[in-house]
Amino acid sequence: MKKLIRFTLNGHEVSAEVESHRMLLEVLRNTFHLTGTKEGCGQGECGACTVLVDGLSVDSCLYPAFEVEGKSVTTIEGLVEEGSRLHPIQEAFVEHGGIQCGFCTPGMIMSTKALLDENPHPTDDEIKRGISGNLCRCTGYVQIVESIRKAAEKY
Amino acid sequence: MKKFDYYQPESLKEAYGLMEKLNGEARFIAGGTDVIVRIKQGALHPDALISLRRISALKGLGNEDGLSMGSMTLFRDIERDPAIARDYPALGEAASVLANPQVRNVATIGGNLCNAAPSADAAPPLMVLEATLTIEGPGGQREVSIEDFFRGPGETCLEHTEVVTRITIPKKRKGTGMAFLKIGRVAQDIAIANAAALIVVENGVCRKCRLSAGAVAPVPLRLKRIEGIVEGRKIEPDLLDRVAEMVQEDVSPITDVRSTAQYRKTVSGILVKRAIKEALDRAG
């Protein structure tokens, strides 16, 4: 079964013919070549595939592509601001070493965006709960939490 | 991954029609955080999925005479609802520790129940709150107490063509306190054990006690034998110790990757005891 789906992707109206068993992650990476969104576990445990759908963080590996019809999707590529400037959250991760191998970083940053959009001044506990669906296999959580704290100062 | 068709009906009638047309080879899907994972793992092989996300009759949260939730209510919304936090904190707490934010943003209370994991975090609070599930299918509507809903791991009393449409909770009585507790390896993990307690206290005596323990039997348990021991008594340390011992007798956990059966037994008793204490503090 195939269908033409229409949605907003990083601020642009897009459409794509999609097979019914595809997840949003596959459409982002294979159809739109937005490879910033990663596939880690594929089972909703690691958060490497986190994107925003209508402003809410979701695991795109478990999000049926058909469900995105009419919705607005933001990926890590969509955070880059005019003139290719990094988003303040991205800058904070760079400045404060919230990155080791980098594989979890796009997902971490998207979860951070969802967190700060709802709660611009989170406590450390709220930060940890906010990224509880994102695993860093390098275990660099201390710098990640610090990066989020610093990003919140500029939010 | 196995290929499947994906249908998005806008009404229950349309959903039943699709299920009939597909000769039962389809499966209903809510938020998908369990069903999609099981398809990816090869544990489910449906030819088609029928999504319930567009059916408006399954949405909405009302708090007039008790609490009424559409089965497609997101854990995200339960977690943030001020009336639930005030009147049914055990449910709000369970919603706030279920999996992680990404999952809570799509997972639904009806989906959590229909997946029927013995560890389902929504089950113990709904058990102690004596929730009623409204079930509907092409043949009509029926109401089932949550206690009678679960039949085994992954099994419920639902027919293949039926869906849970609504979950209702009776109005909170004066002097009621309740709590939900969970223990897991890390914040987002499935429970090693969970528990909920609801207590009504009058003049220092427990007038009503409802207890539930999860992840320690093939289905989420109501602990009726123990409720009977607590009711009519003053809740004191000796009684709580006895409760913890009795919980250990009444559960039948398994050993798996998350925990041993023995640890689950012990910790389940402790969780129930602590949940009663917390409920008692709140009954004030």
Interface residues (C-beta under 8 A of the other chain):
Chain A: M1 E19 S20 H21 M23 G42 Q43 G44 E45 G47 T50 L56 S57 V58 D59 L62 Y63 P64 F66 E67 S111 A114 L115 K128 R129 G130 S132 G133 N134
Chain B: M1 K2 K3 F4 D5 Y6 Q8 I29 G32 T33 I36 V37 K40 Q41 L49 S51 R53 R76 A99 N100 P101 Q102 V103 N105 V106 V186 A187 Q188
